[in-house]
């Protein structure tokens, strides 16, 4: 086989310059991300947020267990009673409260990143 005659399409010099420029920009952006604290901040797990999520989840589980299921409740709540519906609807303000907390956290983080 003659490899010289089976060459593929040649890149034009202008195209090579465009690829080199975009590769340099990508490399600069990568260096900036690695050199800054942003990459390290994203990789670590924020314990406050995780703790809040766990607390929200456990609160929902506790409300559900207190409400009971078809076999009755551990605190004597009967299905369809006022206490049953109060425990059912108590989940909504519980979760919305945590949603407001996380909203404030995200807004504060965004404002810090803008500065």
BAFI-3210 file (N, C-alpha, C; in Angstrom, 3 decimals, decimal comma, padded with zeros to 6 digits):
// residues 115
n [1|2|3|4|5|6|7|8|9|10|11|12|13|14|15|16|17|18|19|20|21|22|23|24|25|26|27|28|29|30|31|32|33|34|35|36|37|38|39|40|41|42|43|44|45|46|47|48|49|50|51|52|53|54|55|56|57|58|59|60|61|62|63|64|65|66|67|68|69|70|71|72|73|74|75|76|77|78|79|80|81|82|83|84|85|86|87|88|89|90|91|92|93|94|95|96|97|98|99|100|101|102|103|104|105|106|107|108|109|110|111|112|113|114|115]
n.u [000,831|000,435|000,907|001,031|-000,678|-003,166|-004,096|-006,221|-008,658|-007,149|-006,516|-007,220|-004,955|-006,162|-008,286|-006,842|-005,660|-007,950|-008,800|-006,588|-006,759|-009,227|-008,663|-006,681|-008,177|-009,947|-008,104|-007,139|-009,475|-009,924|-007,641|-008,182|-010,457|-009,434|-007,392|-008,756|-010,883|-013,357|-013,710|-012,923|-014,800|-017,186|-016,822|-016,740|-018,898|-021,538|-022,152|-024,148|-026,311|-026,891|-027,580|-029,898|-031,574|-031,804|-033,089|-035,526|-036,531|-036,697|-038,590|-040,860|-041,152|-041,658|-044,103|-045,710|-045,588|-046,755|-049,318|-050,164|-051,222|-053,230|-053,474|-053,707|-052,636|-049,635|-050,071|-052,733|-054,372|-057,200|-058,221|-059,333|-060,129|-060,066|-057,494|-056,002|-056,174|-054,983|-052,349|-051,747|-051,867|-049,929|-047,504|-047,176|-046,665|-044,311|-042,472|-042,523|-041,442|-038,777|-038,140|-038,136|-035,964|-033,849|-034,062|-033,244|-030,583|-029,523|-029,872|-028,205|-025,708|-025,504|-025,362|-022,933|-021,173|-021,362|-019,982]
n.v [-001,186|002,199|004,799|007,498|008,218|007,780|009,723|011,597|014,295|017,480|019,817|023,250|026,024|028,193|026,990|025,392|027,346|028,396|026,174|025,912|028,323|028,049|025,791|026,810|028,690|026,977|025,600|027,677|028,342|025,957|025,921|028,179|027,348|025,211|026,462|028,298|028,584|027,610|025,041|023,294|023,968|023,114|020,356|019,370|018,111|019,904|020,050|021,320|021,686|019,030|018,065|019,578|018,601|015,911|016,262|017,355|015,170|013,188|014,389|014,288|011,521|010,877|012,251|010,782|008,207|008,713|009,351|006,931|003,826|001,610|-000,243|001,035|003,577|004,457|006,199|006,182|007,410|007,619|006,667|009,190|010,894|014,111|014,573|012,865|014,127|016,553|015,742|014,771|017,094|018,593|018,035|019,634|022,488|021,894|020,950|023,149|025,110|024,240|024,512|027,297|027,904|026,694|028,207|030,749|030,120|029,460|031,891|033,586|032,326|032,754|035,559|035,939|034,755|036,502|038,706]
n.w [000,000|-000,727|001,244|000,826|-001,237|-000,208|001,467|003,617|003,652|003,701|006,284|006,175|006,550|007,915|009,306|011,076|012,679|013,914|015,427|017,122|018,561|019,895|021,419|023,083|024,535|025,886|027,458|029,080|030,455|031,857|033,493|035,036|036,452|037,943|039,349|040,904|043,845|043,322|042,186|044,221|046,136|044,988|044,890|047,532|050,117|051,368|054,663|056,154|054,391|053,739|056,259|056,750|054,700|055,499|057,939|057,072|055,599|057,632|059,301|057,651|057,471|060,165|060,601|058,841|059,975|062,475|061,626|060,661|059,068|057,115|059,139|061,525|063,892|065,693|067,743|068,125|066,204|064,204|060,941|058,801|060,792|062,562|063,641|062,042|059,524|060,144|060,700|058,187|056,532|057,795|056,740|054,515|055,321|056,676|054,716|052,962|054,617|054,854|052,193|051,942|053,565|052,122|049,813|050,711|051,366|048,828|047,444|048,942|048,461|045,719|045,622|046,975|045,151|043,011|043,880]
ca.u [000,000|001,145|000,203|001,050|-001,794|-004,434|-004,281|-007,566|-008,739|-006,183|-007,082|-006,691|-004,221|-007,068|-009,004|-005,910|-005,512|-009,179|-008,763|-005,564|-007,261|-010,275|-008,000|-006,005|-009,211|-010,400|-007,051|-007,128|-010,665|-009,677|-006,669|-008,848|-011,324|-008,624|-006,617|-009,652|-011,487|-014,671|-013,733|-012,874|-016,046|-018,223|-016,587|-016,988|-020,290|-021,874|-022,826|-025,348|-027,397|-027,228|-028,280|-031,243|-032,350|-032,087|-034,090|-036,796|-036,972|-037,090|-039,853|-041,927|-041,324|-042,293|-045,504|-046,384|-045,707|-047,754|-050,630|-050,515|-051,618|-054,478|-053,474|-053,805|-051,548|-048,954|-050,573|-054,183|-055,089|-058,030|-058,273|-060,433|-060,410|-059,455|-056,053|-055,432|-056,023|-053,988|-051,027|-051,556|-051,596|-048,761|-046,350|-047,043|-045,865|-042,987|-041,633|-042,411|-040,499|-037,424|-037,949|-037,772|-034,596|-032,937|-034,112|-032,361|-029,203|-029,122|-029,768|-026,983|-024,552|-025,433|-024,880|-021,510|-020,432|-021,343|-019,008]
ca.v [000,000|003,458|005,672|008,874|008,474|007,548|010,735|012,153|015,732|018,305|020,982|024,508|026,726|029,028|026,100|024,978|028,472|028,494|025,082|026,235|029,405|027,531|024,898|027,653|029,255|025,897|025,322|028,780|028,210|024,829|026,346|029,107|026,583|024,421|027,353|028,971|027,777|027,159|023,603|022,626|024,233|022,295|018,943|018,936|017,989|020,864|019,310|022,022|021,376|017,617|017,941|020,115|017,651|014,743|016,693|017,467|013,811|012,513|014,989|013,716|010,121|010,876|012,613|009,664|007,119|009,128|009,276|005,518|003,275|000,855|-001,082|001,874|004,489|004,142|007,112|006,026|008,249|006,807|007,145|010,095|011,797|015,432|014,450|012,219|015,124|017,538|015,150|014,679|018,424|019,173|017,809|020,745|023,591|021,380|020,936|024,520|025,806|023,876|025,120|028,700|027,912|026,415|029,369|031,767|029,650|029,584|033,307|034,101|031,791|033,434|036,922|035,843|034,432|037,668|039,690]
ca.w [000,000|-000,772|002,166|000,361|-002,139|000,472|002,504|003,709|003,375|004,426|006,955|005,697|007,610|008,690|010,215|012,122|013,595|014,707|016,407|018,114|019,412|020,783|022,376|024,073|025,405|026,751|028,427|030,039|031,302|032,752|034,504|035,944|037,337|038,859|040,196|041,835|044,904|042,894|041,964|045,521|046,838|044,378|045,123|048,896|050,467|052,412|055,727|056,592|053,459|053,893|057,543|056,575|053,896|056,335|058,914|056,344|055,288|058,868|059,737|056,822|057,874|061,485|060,416|058,189|060,950|063,463|060,969|060,569|057,778|057,205|060,341|062,710|064,201|066,956|068,761|068,192|065,239|063,321|059,565|058,511|061,908|062,463|063,888|060,857|058,471|060,592|060,470|056,732|056,000|058,473|055,876|053,575|055,862|057,037|053,511|052,458|055,494|054,421|050,877|052,147|054,098|051,010|048,920|051,282|051,232|047,424|047,091|049,574|047,732|044,429|045,863|047,303|043,928|042,141|044,393]
c.u [000,870|000,366|000,144|-000,152|-003,140|-004,662|-005,703|-007,548|-007,787|-006,907|-006,426|-005,968|-005,138|-007,829|-008,104|-005,736|-006,741|-009,196|-007,752|-006,064|-008,322|-009,681|-007,297|-007,006|-009,731|-009,377|-006,985|-008,306|-010,487|-008,700|-007,322|-009,754|-010,527|-007,875|-007,496|-010,198|-012,822|-014,741|-013,733|-014,180|-017,169|-018,057|-016,895|-018,475|-020,624|-022,722|-024,089|-026,534|-027,844|-028,012|-029,716|-032,127|-032,736|-033,168|-035,469|-037,369|-037,465|-038,392|-041,029|-042,209|-042,050|-043,776|-046,300|-046,589|-046,752|-049,169|-051,103|-050,883|-052,944|-054,584|-053,547|-052,549|-050,905|-049,412|-052,098|-054,979|-055,895|-058,127|-059,516|-060,769|-059,722|-057,944|-055,337|-055,173|-055,049|-052,569|-050,727|-051,156|-050,401|-047,493|-046,101|-046,271|-044,455|-042,042|-041,466|-041,460|-039,058|-037,122|-037,540|-036,352|-033,591|-032,933|-033,176|-030,891|-028,707|-028,975|-028,494|-025,731|-024,386|-024,887|-023,392|-020,674|-020,367|-020,286|-017,613]
c.v [001,242|004,463|007,117|009,180|008,308|008,558|011,284|013,630|016,505|019,482|022,237|025,209|027,568|028,179|025,656|026,094|028,609|027,409|025,389|027,308|028,879|026,565|025,690|028,257|028,202|025,598|026,413|028,671|027,074|025,207|027,277|028,361|025,812|025,321|028,035|028,008|027,202|025,646|022,850|022,812|023,357|020,828|018,501|018,955|018,968|020,199|020,003|021,681|019,925|017,408|018,460|019,178|016,411|015,084|016,803|016,082|013,102|013,085|014,440|012,268|010,046|011,238|011,476|008,506|007,465|009,024|007,836|005,096|002,542|000,011|-000,271|002,687|004,107|005,072|007,106|006,920|007,329|007,474|008,007|011,052|013,148|015,359|013,789|013,266|016,226|017,017|015,043|016,036|019,094|018,993|019,006|021,933|023,159|021,464|022,351|025,353|025,505|024,436|026,579|028,822|027,696|027,560|030,453|031,384|029,849|031,036|033,905|033,608|032,503|034,853|036,932|035,580|035,613|038,677|039,336]
c.w [000,000|000,081|001,691|-000,519|-001,435|001,594|002,445|003,399|004,277|005,070|006,410|006,842|008,494|009,711|011,359|013,145|014,489|015,779|017,501|019,077|020,378|021,808|023,465|025,045|026,376|027,834|029,486|030,999|032,294|033,849|035,519|036,921|038,370|039,826|041,235|042,885|044,475|042,762|043,288|046,278|046,287|044,760|046,548|049,199|051,588|053,493|056,208|055,698|053,598|055,184|057,438|055,757|054,704|057,351|058,260|056,061|056,548|059,421|058,954|057,206|059,215|061,379|059,788|059,159|062,004|062,899|060,878|059,170|057,965|058,461|061,619|062,934|065,526|068,076|068,822|067,263|064,329|061,954|059,366|059,640|061,695|062,661|062,707|059,772|058,866|060,375|058,974|056,167|056,663|057,640|054,963|054,168|056,271|055,842|052,945|053,314|055,112|053,040|050,993|052,693|052,971|049,996|049,426|051,141|049,801|046,997|047,684|048,865|046,399|044,588|046,218|046,056|042,981|042,577|044,077]
res [x|x|x|x|x|x|x|x|x|x|x|x|x|x|x|x|x|x|x|x|x|x|x|x|x|x|x|x|x|x|x|x|x|x|x|x|x|x|x|x|x|x|x|x|x|x|x|x|x|x|x|x|x|x|x|x|x|x|x|x|x|x|x|x|x|x|x|x|x|x|x|x|x|x|x|x|x|x|x|x|x|x|x|x|x|x|x|x|x|x|x|x|x|x|x|x|x|x|x|x|x|x|x|x|x|x|x|x|x|x|x|x|x|x|x]
***
